Amino acid sequence: MIPQRTASTGGHVTRAQLKKYPDVITMWQRRFDTAQIAAELKLLEPLVHAWVVNFRELGREAA
């Protein structure tokens, strides 16, 4: 369940950012919106959004 290594913003995702992926998903499942998650974890909102979309698509494929 690891996201793609490049962000939809065209930049590369660093290892430090990638380590925050589980936190992003946990916060999203607890009903935080992407802007709140990005601010709290100091990530770009487009990156957070892309990860949430990726996670949702993985869930649909598994169902």
C-alpha positions, 0 to 999 in steps of 0.5 A, spaced: 500 500 500 505 504 498 504 510 494 507 512 487 514 515 488 512 522 484 507 527 486 501 529 482 505 536 482 510 533 478 515 533 484 519 527 487 516 525 494 522 525 499 523 519 504 521 523 509 515 525 506 513 518 504 514 516 512 508 520 513 503 516 508 500 512 514 499 518 518 495 522 512 491 516 511 489 515 519 488 523 519 483 522 513 480 516 516 478 520 522 475 525 518 480 531 517 480 534 510 486 535 506 488 542 508 488 540 515 492 534 514 497 538 509 498 544 515 499 539 520 504 534 517 507 540 513 506 537 506 503 540 500 496 539 499 496 536 492 500 531 495 496 529 501 490 529 496 493 524 491 495 520 497 488 520 499 485 518 492 490 513 491 488 510 498 481 510 496 482 507 489 486 501 492 480 500 497 475 500 491 480 495 487 480 490 493 472 490 494 
